[in-house]
Amino acid sequence: MWSASDPRTDHITFAEYNNSGPSNWENNVAAREAFGNATLLTSDTYPLTSVMDSTAWIDMTYWTSIVTPQPVVVTKTSPNITISGTSNYNGTVPPSGALIVSKSAIAGQTVYGTIQDALNAAPTASKTNATIFSYSGVYEEQLIVNKSGTTIFMGYSDATDDYSQNQVTIQQSHGVDTQGDGSDVDAATVYATGNYFYAYNINFRNNNGTQQDIASLGFAVKSSKYAFMHGCQVYGNQDTLYISGYMFTFKT
């Protein structure tokens, strides 16, 4: 029996047997039959007098109704992040530490005549970036970029958001017979096989022509990590662009 003056209801819990959530009485056959199909318990909040023949044995000062505890609902929201502006940057100045490629000498600076020469001089450590900045010009080269770290090609540009105004082109004229034993990627003007490769405002061109069954790729990537192009153009005939791995482009 409960005391009328000290009911001690702080440790009493009213619950439904085998319930899977509030308001689930109608689905709880075992509990419903045990209480004589008491349909009133489908409500989350109800007075004791609605489910009991007598409440005289309960001190109603302390407890007049049953409130079914509600589950805690945690709402996760992802804030919308708005990024404004453009991808414009100063493409006319080599970044600090960059290897510089130019068709002509530049006073006070170490300059490489070809991109291949700059690649040969680039650091090989995987944790060191190799940034090669090329001034305006057409560079007749076929390159394989296989550094285990990050290699960045940047072309001189005063309109970095507009690839049609690129001033740096890497080109060659090698083709591969797709019906033969050669691989398509052997024809690529630039073949990135290292871990990370980035290119900014560079035109990759293969001028081999339009022969049938002859692959003439402007760019190929076979990377265990990622490759990225910003403001670039890729020209070729058959199989112009080859991607085996992850490749991201923007304004290209």
PyRosetta script that sets phi, psi and omega in degrees:
from pyrosetta import init, pose_from_sequence

init()
pose = pose_from_sequence("MWSASDPRTDHITFAEYNNSGPSNWENNVAAREAFGNATLLTSDTYPLTSVMDSTAWIDMTYWTSIVTPQPVVVTKTSPNITISGTSNYNGTVPPSGALIVSKSAIAGQTVYGTIQDALNAAPTASKTNATIFSYSGVYEEQLIVNKSGTTIFMGYSDATDDYSQNQVTIQQSHGVDTQGDGSDVDAATVYATGNYFYAYNINFRNNNGTQQDIASLGFAVKSSKYAFMHGCQVYGNQDTLYISGYMFTFKT")
pose.set_psi(1, 146.3)
pose.set_omega(1, 177.3)
pose.set_phi(2, -92.6)
pose.set_psi(2, 144.2)
pose.set_omega(2, 176.3)
pose.set_phi(3, -74.6)
pose.set_psi(3, 138.7)
pose.set_omega(3, 178.8)
pose.set_phi(4, -70.6)
pose.set_psi(4, -26.3)
pose.set_omega(4, -178.5)
pose.set_phi(5, -99.1)
pose.set_psi(5, -19.5)
pose.set_omega(5, -178.3)
pose.set_phi(6, -141.7)
pose.set_psi(6, 74.9)
pose.set_omega(6, -173.6)
pose.set_phi(7, -70.3)
pose.set_psi(7, -21.1)
pose.set_omega(7, 178.3)
pose.set_phi(8, 51.9)
pose.set_psi(8, 57.4)
pose.set_omega(8, 179.9)
pose.set_phi(9, -91.5)
pose.set_psi(9, 2.0)
pose.set_omega(9, -176.3)
pose.set_phi(10, -68.0)
pose.set_psi(10, -17.9)
pose.set_omega(10, 179.6)
pose.set_phi(11, -115.5)
pose.set_psi(11, 19.6)
pose.set_omega(11, 178.8)
pose.set_phi(12, -101.5)
pose.set_psi(12, 132.0)
pose.set_omega(12, 179.2)
pose.set_phi(13, -122.9)
pose.set_psi(13, 125.9)
pose.set_omega(13, 172.8)
pose.set_phi(14, -92.8)
pose.set_psi(14, 125.6)
pose.set_omega(14, -176.1)
pose.set_phi(15, -143.0)
pose.set_psi(15, 161.3)
pose.set_omega(15, 175.1)
pose.set_phi(16, -101.4)
pose.set_psi(16, 136.0)
pose.set_omega(16, -179.1)
pose.set_phi(17, -67.0)
pose.set_psi(17, 129.8)
pose.set_omega(17, 174.4)
pose.set_phi(18, 58.3)
pose.set_psi(18, 35.4)
pose.set_omega(18, -179.0)
pose.set_phi(19, -81.0)
pose.set_psi(19, 144.1)
pose.set_omega(19, 178.5)
pose.set_phi(20, -108.1)
pose.set_psi(20, 11.3)
pose.set_omega(20, 178.4)
pose.set_phi(21, 156.4)
pose.set_psi(21, 164.4)
pose.set_omega(21, 178.1)
pose.set_phi(22, -57.3)
pose.set_psi(22, 147.1)
pose.set_omega(22, 177.9)
pose.set_phi(23, 66.4)
pose.set_psi(23, 26.6)
pose.set_omega(23, -178.1)
pose.set_phi(24, -105.4)
pose.set_psi(24, 16.5)
pose.set_omega(24, -178.2)
pose.set_phi(25, -57.9)
pose.set_psi(25, -39.1)
pose.set_omega(25, -175.6)
pose.set_phi(26, -64.1)
pose.set_psi(26, -19.8)
pose.set_omega(26, 179.6)
pose.set_phi(27, -97.5)
pose.set_psi(27, -4.3)
pose.set_omega(27, -174.0)
pose.set_phi(28, -98.4)
pose.set_psi(28, 87.9)
pose.set_omega(28, -174.2)
pose.set_phi(29, -63.3)
pose.set_psi(29, -45.2)
pose.set_omega(29, -175.6)
pose.set_phi(30, -62.0)
pose.set_psi(30, -45.8)
pose.set_omega(30, -178.8)
pose.set_phi(31, -71.0)
pose.set_psi(31, -37.4)
pose.set_omega(31, -177.8)
pose.set_phi(32, -64.0)
pose.set_psi(32, -41.1)
pose.set_omega(32, 179.3)
pose.set_phi(33, -69.4)
pose.set_psi(33, -36.7)
pose.set_omega(33, -179.5)
pose.set_phi(34, -64.0)
pose.set_psi(34, -30.0)
pose.set_omega(34, -178.8)
pose.set_phi(35, -106.5)
pose.set_psi(35, 23.0)
pose.set_omega(35, 174.6)
pose.set_phi(36, 66.6)
pose.set_psi(36, 40.5)
pose.set_omega(36, 177.9)
pose.set_phi(37, 55.2)
pose.set_psi(37, 48.1)
pose.set_omega(37, -177.9)
pose.set_phi(38, -76.3)
pose.set_psi(38, 91.6)
pose.set_omega(38, -175.5)
pose.set_phi(39, -71.0)
pose.set_psi(39, -15.5)
pose.set_omega(39, -179.6)
pose.set_phi(40, -64.1)
pose.set_psi(40, -22.1)
pose.set_omega(40, -176.8)
pose.set_phi(41, -77.3)
pose.set_psi(41, 6.3)
pose.set_omega(41, 176.0)
pose.set_phi(42, -74.5)
pose.set_psi(42, -12.5)
pose.set_omega(42, 177.9)
pose.set_phi(43, -85.2)
pose.set_psi(43, 150.8)
pose.set_omega(43, 179.0)
pose.set_phi(44, -79.6)
pose.set_psi(44, -23.2)
pose.set_omega(44, 179.6)
pose.set_phi(45, -135.1)
pose.set_psi(45, 126.5)
pose.set_omega(45, -178.4)
pose.set_phi(46, -152.1)
pose.set_psi(46, 149.8)
pose.set_omega(46, 178.3)
pose.set_phi(47, -74.6)
pose.set_psi(47, 150.3)
pose.set_omega(47, 179.4)
pose.set_phi(48, -60.7)
pose.set_psi(48, -35.4)
pose.set_omega(48, -177.2)
pose.set_phi(49, -64.9)
pose.set_psi(49, -18.8)
pose.set_omega(49, -179.3)
pose.set_phi(50, -79.3)
pose.set_psi(50, -15.4)
pose.set_omega(50, -177.0)
pose.set_phi(51, -124.5)
pose.set_psi(51, -2.4)
pose.set_omega(51, -179.1)
pose.set_phi(52, -123.3)
pose.set_psi(52, 139.7)
pose.set_omega(52, 177.8)
pose.set_phi(53, -66.3)
pose.set_psi(53, -33.1)
pose.set_omega(53, -179.2)
pose.set_phi(54, -147.2)
pose.set_psi(54, 137.3)
pose.set_omega(54, 176.0)
pose.set_phi(55, -116.1)
pose.set_psi(55, 16.0)
pose.set_omega(55, -177.1)
pose.set_phi(56, -63.8)
pose.set_psi(56, -25.8)
pose.set_omega(56, -177.8)
pose.set_phi(57, -83.2)
pose.set_psi(57, -2.3)
pose.set_omega(57, 179.8)
pose.set_phi(58, -111.1)
pose.set_psi(58, 136.3)
pose.set_omega(58, 175.7)
pose.set_phi(59, -76.5)
pose.set_psi(59, 100.2)
pose.set_omega(59, -174.8)
pose.set_phi(60, -68.6)
pose.set_psi(60, -6.8)
pose.set_omega(60, 176.1)
pose.set_phi(61, -65.1)
pose.set_psi(61, -33.2)
pose.set_omega(61, -175.4)
pose.set_phi(62, -98.3)
pose.set_psi(62, -26.7)
pose.set_omega(62, -173.4)
pose.set_phi(63, -149.1)
pose.set_psi(63, 110.8)
pose.set_omega(63, -179.6)
pose.set_phi(64, -114.4)
pose.set_psi(64, -14.2)
pose.set_omega(64, -178.6)
pose.set_phi(65, -153.2)
pose.set_psi(65, 166.9)
pose.set_omega(65, 176.9)
pose.set_phi(66, -108.6)
pose.set_psi(66, 129.0)
pose.set_omega(66, 176.5)
pose.set_phi(67, -117.6)
pose.set_psi(67, 116.1)
pose.set_omega(67, 179.8)
pose.set_phi(68, -71.9)
pose.set_psi(68, 123.9)
pose.set_omega(68, 179.1)
pose.set_phi(69, -59.4)
pose.set_psi(69, 136.8)
pose.set_omega(69, 179.2)
pose.set_phi(70, -94.0)
pose.set_psi(70, 145.9)
pose.set_omega(70, 178.2)
pose.set_phi(71, -66.8)
pose.set_psi(71, 149.3)
pose.set_omega(71, 177.5)
pose.set_phi(72, -77.0)
pose.set_psi(72, 121.9)
pose.set_omega(72, -179.9)
pose.set_phi(73, -102.0)
pose.set_psi(73, 118.3)
pose.set_omega(73, 178.6)
pose.set_phi(74, -104.3)
pose.set_psi(74, 116.3)
pose.set_omega(74, -179.2)
pose.set_phi(75, -100.8)
pose.set_psi(75, 119.5)
pose.set_omega(75, 178.5)
pose.set_phi(76, -98.9)
pose.set_psi(76, 126.5)
pose.set_omega(76, -179.9)
pose.set_phi(77, -120.9)
pose.set_psi(77, 141.4)
pose.set_omega(77, 176.3)
pose.set_phi(78, -105.8)
pose.set_psi(78, 114.4)
pose.set_omega(78, -177.8)
pose.set_phi(79, -65.1)
pose.set_psi(79, 141.6)
pose.set_omega(79, 175.8)
pose.set_phi(80, -76.7)
pose.set_psi(80, 128.1)
pose.set_omega(80, 179.9)
pose.set_phi(81, -110.8)
pose.set_psi(81, 117.8)
pose.set_omega(81, -179.9)
pose.set_phi(82, -100.8)
pose.set_psi(82, 123.7)
pose.set_omega(82, 178.8)
pose.set_phi(83, -108.6)
pose.set_psi(83, 120.1)
pose.set_omega(83, -178.0)
pose.set_phi(84, -102.9)
pose.set_psi(84, 173.1)
pose.set_omega(84, 177.5)
pose.set_phi(85, 98.3)
pose.set_psi(85, -169.1)
pose.set_omega(85, -180.0)
pose.set_phi(86, -127.0)
pose.set_psi(86, -179.5)
pose.set_omega(86, 178.4)
pose.set_phi(87, -94.2)
pose.set_psi(87, 18.0)
pose.set_omega(87, 178.1)
pose.set_phi(88, -63.3)
pose.set_psi(88, 139.4)
pose.set_omega(88, 173.9)
pose.set_phi(89, -150.6)
pose.set_psi(89, 169.9)
pose.set_omega(89, -178.8)
pose.set_phi(90, -79.4)
pose.set_psi(90, 100.9)
pose.set_omega(90, -178.9)
pose.set_phi(91, -95.5)
pose.set_psi(91, 13.8)
pose.set_omega(91, -178.7)
pose.set_phi(92, -104.9)
pose.set_psi(92, -4.1)
pose.set_omega(92, -177.8)
pose.set_phi(93, -123.4)
pose.set_psi(93, 126.7)
pose.set_omega(93, 179.0)
pose.set_phi(94, -63.7)
pose.set_psi(94, 137.7)
pose.set_omega(94, 175.1)
pose.set_phi(95, -63.1)
pose.set_psi(95, 157.5)
pose.set_omega(95, 178.8)
pose.set_phi(96, -59.0)
pose.set_psi(96, 131.5)
pose.set_omega(96, 178.2)
pose.set_phi(97, 85.4)
pose.set_psi(97, -1.0)
pose.set_omega(97, -178.0)
pose.set_phi(98, -72.2)
pose.set_psi(98, 147.4)
pose.set_omega(98, 170.7)
pose.set_phi(99, -83.8)
pose.set_psi(99, 130.5)
pose.set_omega(99, -170.8)
pose.set_phi(100, -104.2)
pose.set_psi(100, 131.0)
pose.set_omega(100, 177.0)
pose.set_phi(101, -115.7)
pose.set_psi(101, 132.0)
pose.set_omega(101, -178.4)
pose.set_phi(102, -152.1)
pose.set_psi(102, 150.3)
pose.set_omega(102, 176.6)
pose.set_phi(103, -74.7)
pose.set_psi(103, -18.0)
pose.set_omega(103, -179.1)
pose.set_phi(104, -136.1)
pose.set_psi(104, 161.3)
pose.set_omega(104, -178.8)
pose.set_phi(105, -67.7)
pose.set_psi(105, 150.6)
pose.set_omega(105, 177.1)
pose.set_phi(106, -126.8)
pose.set_psi(106, 121.3)
pose.set_omega(106, -175.7)
pose.set_phi(107, -58.5)
pose.set_psi(107, 132.3)
pose.set_omega(107, 175.1)
pose.set_phi(108, 79.7)
pose.set_psi(108, 6.2)
pose.set_omega(108, -178.6)
pose.set_phi(109, -131.5)
pose.set_psi(109, 146.5)
pose.set_omega(109, 172.5)
pose.set_phi(110, -79.9)
pose.set_psi(110, 124.4)
pose.set_omega(110, -174.1)
pose.set_phi(111, -125.3)
pose.set_psi(111, 137.7)
pose.set_omega(111, 175.6)
pose.set_phi(112, -103.1)
pose.set_psi(112, 139.9)
pose.set_omega(112, -177.1)
pose.set_phi(113, -79.0)
pose.set_psi(113, -22.1)
pose.set_omega(113, 179.5)
pose.set_phi(114, -133.0)
pose.set_psi(114, 158.4)
pose.set_omega(114, 176.9)
pose.set_phi(115, -69.3)
pose.set_psi(115, -33.0)
pose.set_omega(115, 177.7)
pose.set_phi(116, -61.8)
pose.set_psi(116, -40.8)
pose.set_omega(116, 177.6)
pose.set_phi(117, -61.5)
pose.set_psi(117, -39.4)
pose.set_omega(117, 178.7)
pose.set_phi(118, -67.7)
pose.set_psi(118, -39.1)
pose.set_omega(118, 176.7)
pose.set_phi(119, -61.7)
pose.set_psi(119, -40.5)
pose.set_omega(119, -180.0)
pose.set_phi(120, -65.0)
pose.set_psi(120, -29.3)
pose.set_omega(120, -178.6)
pose.set_phi(121, -89.9)
pose.set_psi(121, -7.4)
pose.set_omega(121, -175.7)
pose.set_phi(122, -70.8)
pose.set_psi(122, 149.1)
pose.set_omega(122, 176.9)
pose.set_phi(123, -63.4)
pose.set_psi(123, 146.0)
pose.set_omega(123, -176.3)
pose.set_phi(124, -100.8)
pose.set_psi(124, -11.4)
pose.set_omega(124, -178.3)
pose.set_phi(125, -61.2)
pose.set_psi(125, 138.1)
pose.set_omega(125, -175.7)
pose.set_phi(126, -67.0)
pose.set_psi(126, -23.5)
pose.set_omega(126, -177.9)
pose.set_phi(127, -96.4)
pose.set_psi(127, 9.6)
pose.set_omega(127, -179.5)
pose.set_phi(128, -116.9)
pose.set_psi(128, 125.9)
pose.set_omega(128, 177.7)
pose.set_phi(129, -71.7)
pose.set_psi(129, 145.0)
pose.set_omega(129, 173.3)
pose.set_phi(130, -117.8)
pose.set_psi(130, 105.4)
pose.set_omega(130, -179.3)
pose.set_phi(131, -104.1)
pose.set_psi(131, 125.2)
pose.set_omega(131, 179.8)
pose.set_phi(132, -117.8)
pose.set_psi(132, 116.6)
pose.set_omega(132, -179.0)
pose.set_phi(133, -105.4)
pose.set_psi(133, 121.8)
pose.set_omega(133, -178.1)
pose.set_phi(134, -109.7)
pose.set_psi(134, 129.2)
pose.set_omega(134, 174.8)
pose.set_phi(135, -77.7)
pose.set_psi(135, 168.5)
pose.set_omega(135, -173.0)
pose.set_phi(136, -52.2)
pose.set_psi(136, 140.2)
pose.set_omega(136, 177.0)
pose.set_phi(137, 152.5)
pose.set_psi(137, 170.0)
pose.set_omega(137, 175.0)
pose.set_phi(138, -106.0)
pose.set_psi(138, 122.0)
pose.set_omega(138, -176.0)
pose.set_phi(139, -109.1)
pose.set_psi(139, 112.8)
pose.set_omega(139, -178.5)
pose.set_phi(140, -83.3)
pose.set_psi(140, 93.6)
pose.set_omega(140, -175.8)
pose.set_phi(141, -150.6)
pose.set_psi(141, 154.3)
pose.set_omega(141, 169.8)
pose.set_phi(142, -123.3)
pose.set_psi(142, 120.7)
pose.set_omega(142, -167.5)
pose.set_phi(143, -122.3)
pose.set_psi(143, 142.6)
pose.set_omega(143, 168.8)
pose.set_phi(144, -115.7)
pose.set_psi(144, 120.5)
pose.set_omega(144, -178.5)
pose.set_phi(145, -105.9)
pose.set_psi(145, 106.4)
pose.set_omega(145, -172.7)
pose.set_phi(146, -126.8)
pose.set_psi(146, 25.1)
pose.set_omega(146, 179.5)
pose.set_phi(147, -66.1)
pose.set_psi(147, 140.2)
pose.set_omega(147, -179.2)
pose.set_phi(148, -74.4)
pose.set_psi(148, -18.3)
pose.set_omega(148, 176.8)
pose.set_phi(149, -96.1)
pose.set_psi(149, -145.9)
pose.set_omega(149, -177.7)
pose.set_phi(150, -100.5)
pose.set_psi(150, 129.9)
pose.set_omega(150, 175.6)
pose.set_phi(151, -117.3)
pose.set_psi(151, 130.1)
pose.set_omega(151, -176.9)
pose.set_phi(152, -122.4)
pose.set_psi(152, 121.2)
pose.set_omega(152, 172.9)
pose.set_phi(153, -101.0)
pose.set_psi(153, 125.4)
pose.set_omega(153, 176.6)
pose.set_phi(154, -125.7)
pose.set_psi(154, 130.0)
pose.set_omega(154, 177.6)
pose.set_phi(155, -104.4)
pose.set_psi(155, 141.6)
pose.set_omega(155, 178.4)
pose.set_phi(156, -56.5)
pose.set_psi(156, 130.6)
pose.set_omega(156, 179.2)
pose.set_phi(157, -159.2)
pose.set_psi(157, 135.2)
pose.set_omega(157, 174.0)
pose.set_phi(158, -103.7)
pose.set_psi(158, 12.4)
pose.set_omega(158, 176.1)
pose.set_phi(159, -145.8)
pose.set_psi(159, 69.6)
pose.set_omega(159, -170.0)
pose.set_phi(160, -66.2)
pose.set_psi(160, -18.1)
pose.set_omega(160, 179.4)
pose.set_phi(161, -87.5)
pose.set_psi(161, -0.6)
pose.set_omega(161, -174.2)
pose.set_phi(162, -129.2)
pose.set_psi(162, 100.5)
pose.set_omega(162, -176.8)
pose.set_phi(163, -64.5)
pose.set_psi(163, -21.6)
pose.set_omega(163, -179.3)
pose.set_phi(164, -68.7)
pose.set_psi(164, -14.0)
pose.set_omega(164, 179.4)
pose.set_phi(165, -105.9)
pose.set_psi(165, 16.2)
pose.set_omega(165, 177.2)
pose.set_phi(166, -58.4)
pose.set_psi(166, 143.7)
pose.set_omega(166, -177.8)
pose.set_phi(167, -115.3)
pose.set_psi(167, 2.9)
pose.set_omega(167, -179.1)
pose.set_phi(168, -123.3)
pose.set_psi(168, 127.9)
pose.set_omega(168, 178.4)
pose.set_phi(169, -129.8)
pose.set_psi(169, 133.4)
pose.set_omega(169, 171.2)
pose.set_phi(170, -108.3)
pose.set_psi(170, 124.3)
pose.set_omega(170, -175.8)
pose.set_phi(171, -145.6)
pose.set_psi(171, 160.3)
pose.set_omega(171, 174.4)
pose.set_phi(172, -163.1)
pose.set_psi(172, 179.2)
pose.set_omega(172, -171.5)
pose.set_phi(173, -130.9)
pose.set_psi(173, 33.6)
pose.set_omega(173, -177.5)
pose.set_phi(174, -90.9)
pose.set_psi(174, 135.8)
pose.set_omega(174, 176.6)
pose.set_phi(175, -125.2)
pose.set_psi(175, 159.4)
pose.set_omega(175, 179.7)
pose.set_phi(176, -129.1)
pose.set_psi(176, 132.9)
pose.set_omega(176, 178.2)
pose.set_phi(177, -71.8)
pose.set_psi(177, 114.4)
pose.set_omega(177, -177.3)
pose.set_phi(178, -70.6)
pose.set_psi(178, -12.6)
pose.set_omega(178, 177.5)
pose.set_phi(179, -91.6)
pose.set_psi(179, -4.7)
pose.set_omega(179, -178.4)
pose.set_phi(180, -98.5)
pose.set_psi(180, -156.9)
pose.set_omega(180, -176.4)
pose.set_phi(181, -90.8)
pose.set_psi(181, -9.6)
pose.set_omega(181, -177.2)
pose.set_phi(182, -74.3)
pose.set_psi(182, 161.2)
pose.set_omega(182, 177.4)
pose.set_phi(183, -97.4)
pose.set_psi(183, 143.6)
pose.set_omega(183, 179.7)
pose.set_phi(184, -53.9)
pose.set_psi(184, -39.9)
pose.set_omega(184, -174.1)
pose.set_phi(185, -66.9)
pose.set_psi(185, -17.0)
pose.set_omega(185, 177.9)
pose.set_phi(186, -65.7)
pose.set_psi(186, -17.4)
pose.set_omega(186, -179.1)
pose.set_phi(187, -92.1)
pose.set_psi(187, -6.2)
pose.set_omega(187, -174.3)
pose.set_phi(188, -65.2)
pose.set_psi(188, 137.4)
pose.set_omega(188, 174.8)
pose.set_phi(189, -63.9)
pose.set_psi(189, -45.1)
pose.set_omega(189, 174.2)
pose.set_phi(190, -128.9)
pose.set_psi(190, 126.1)
pose.set_omega(190, -179.3)
pose.set_phi(191, -119.8)
pose.set_psi(191, 109.5)
pose.set_omega(191, -177.9)
pose.set_phi(192, -95.0)
pose.set_psi(192, 112.5)
pose.set_omega(192, -179.8)
pose.set_phi(193, -117.4)
pose.set_psi(193, 0.7)
pose.set_omega(193, -179.9)
pose.set_phi(194, -80.8)
pose.set_psi(194, -166.3)
pose.set_omega(194, -175.0)
pose.set_phi(195, -81.1)
pose.set_psi(195, -46.3)
pose.set_omega(195, -178.0)
pose.set_phi(196, -134.4)
pose.set_psi(196, 128.3)
pose.set_omega(196, 178.9)
pose.set_phi(197, -134.7)
pose.set_psi(197, 130.2)
pose.set_omega(197, 178.7)
pose.set_phi(198, -125.5)
pose.set_psi(198, 139.8)
pose.set_omega(198, 177.2)
pose.set_phi(199, -134.6)
pose.set_psi(199, 134.3)
pose.set_omega(199, -179.7)
pose.set_phi(200, -127.0)
pose.set_psi(200, 122.1)
pose.set_omega(200, 173.2)
pose.set_phi(201, 53.7)
pose.set_psi(201, 51.3)
pose.set_omega(201, 176.7)
pose.set_phi(202, -121.7)
pose.set_psi(202, 137.6)
pose.set_omega(202, 169.8)
pose.set_phi(203, -97.6)
pose.set_psi(203, 127.2)
pose.set_omega(203, 176.7)
pose.set_phi(204, -107.6)
pose.set_psi(204, 117.5)
pose.set_omega(204, -171.8)
pose.set_phi(205, -132.1)
pose.set_psi(205, 137.4)
pose.set_omega(205, 170.7)
pose.set_phi(206, -118.8)
pose.set_psi(206, 118.9)
pose.set_omega(206, -175.2)
pose.set_phi(207, -99.8)
pose.set_psi(207, 25.8)
pose.set_omega(207, -174.4)
pose.set_phi(208, -63.8)
pose.set_psi(208, -26.2)
pose.set_omega(208, 179.2)
pose.set_phi(209, 118.9)
pose.set_psi(209, -158.2)
pose.set_omega(209, -174.4)
pose.set_phi(210, -124.1)
pose.set_psi(210, 30.7)
pose.set_omega(210, -178.9)
pose.set_phi(211, -65.6)
pose.set_psi(211, 142.5)
pose.set_omega(211, 178.3)
pose.set_phi(212, -68.7)
pose.set_psi(212, 139.9)
pose.set_omega(212, 177.6)
pose.set_phi(213, 65.6)
pose.set_psi(213, 17.5)
pose.set_omega(213, 176.2)
pose.set_phi(214, -112.3)
pose.set_psi(214, 115.8)
pose.set_omega(214, 178.9)
pose.set_phi(215, -78.6)
pose.set_psi(215, 132.0)
pose.set_omega(215, 176.6)
pose.set_phi(216, -139.7)
pose.set_psi(216, 87.0)
pose.set_omega(216, -174.5)
pose.set_phi(217, -85.0)
pose.set_psi(217, 140.3)
pose.set_omega(217, 172.0)
pose.set_phi(218, -82.8)
pose.set_psi(218, -36.1)
pose.set_omega(218, -177.6)
pose.set_phi(219, -150.5)
pose.set_psi(219, 143.6)
pose.set_omega(219, 175.6)
pose.set_phi(220, -139.2)
pose.set_psi(220, 143.9)
pose.set_omega(220, 176.5)
pose.set_phi(221, -134.6)
pose.set_psi(221, 129.6)
pose.set_omega(221, 172.1)
pose.set_phi(222, -134.0)
pose.set_psi(222, 89.5)
pose.set_omega(222, -168.3)
pose.set_phi(223, -121.7)
pose.set_psi(223, 140.4)
pose.set_omega(223, 175.5)
pose.set_phi(224, -80.4)
pose.set_psi(224, -8.8)
pose.set_omega(224, 179.0)
pose.set_phi(225, -122.3)
pose.set_psi(225, -109.8)
pose.set_omega(225, -173.4)
pose.set_phi(226, -139.2)
pose.set_psi(226, 152.9)
pose.set_omega(226, 171.4)
pose.set_phi(227, -129.2)
pose.set_psi(227, 148.8)
pose.set_omega(227, -175.9)
pose.set_phi(228, -143.0)
pose.set_psi(228, 139.0)
pose.set_omega(228, 175.4)
pose.set_phi(229, -127.4)
pose.set_psi(229, 134.8)
pose.set_omega(229, 174.5)
pose.set_phi(230, -125.7)
pose.set_psi(230, 124.0)
pose.set_omega(230, 176.2)
pose.set_phi(231, 61.2)
pose.set_psi(231, 36.1)
pose.set_omega(231, -178.3)
pose.set_phi(232, -108.0)
pose.set_psi(232, 162.8)
pose.set_omega(232, 173.1)
pose.set_phi(233, -129.3)
pose.set_psi(233, 142.8)
pose.set_omega(233, -179.7)
pose.set_phi(234, -125.3)
pose.set_psi(234, 124.3)
pose.set_omega(234, -178.8)
pose.set_phi(235, -121.8)
pose.set_psi(235, 143.1)
pose.set_omega(235, 175.6)
pose.set_phi(236, -177.9)
pose.set_psi(236, -173.6)
pose.set_omega(236, 178.8)
pose.set_phi(237, -104.6)
pose.set_psi(237, -104.9)
pose.set_omega(237, 179.5)
pose.set_phi(238, -80.1)
pose.set_psi(238, 137.3)
pose.set_omega(238, -179.0)
pose.set_phi(239, 57.0)
pose.set_psi(239, 51.7)
pose.set_omega(239, -176.3)
pose.set_phi(240, -56.6)
pose.set_psi(240, -42.4)
pose.set_omega(240, -177.2)
pose.set_phi(241, -126.8)
pose.set_psi(241, 127.7)
pose.set_omega(241, 179.5)
pose.set_phi(242, -117.9)
pose.set_psi(242, 127.6)
pose.set_omega(242, -178.9)
pose.set_phi(243, -130.2)
pose.set_psi(243, 121.6)
pose.set_omega(243, 172.0)
pose.set_phi(244, -133.7)
pose.set_psi(244, 92.6)
pose.set_omega(244, -173.8)
pose.set_phi(245, 139.3)
pose.set_psi(245, -148.8)
pose.set_omega(245, -177.9)
pose.set_phi(246, -107.5)
pose.set_psi(246, 125.6)
pose.set_omega(246, -177.2)
pose.set_phi(247, -134.0)
pose.set_psi(247, 126.5)
pose.set_omega(247, 178.7)
pose.set_phi(248, -120.8)
pose.set_psi(248, 139.0)
pose.set_omega(248, 178.9)
pose.set_phi(249, -133.2)
pose.set_psi(249, 153.0)
pose.set_omega(249, 177.2)
pose.set_phi(250, -146.9)
pose.set_psi(250, 127.2)
pose.set_omega(250, -178.0)
pose.set_phi(251, 52.5)
pose.set_psi(251, 44.8)
pose.set_omega(251, -177.7)
pose.set_phi(252, -120.6)
pose.dump_pdb("model.pdb")
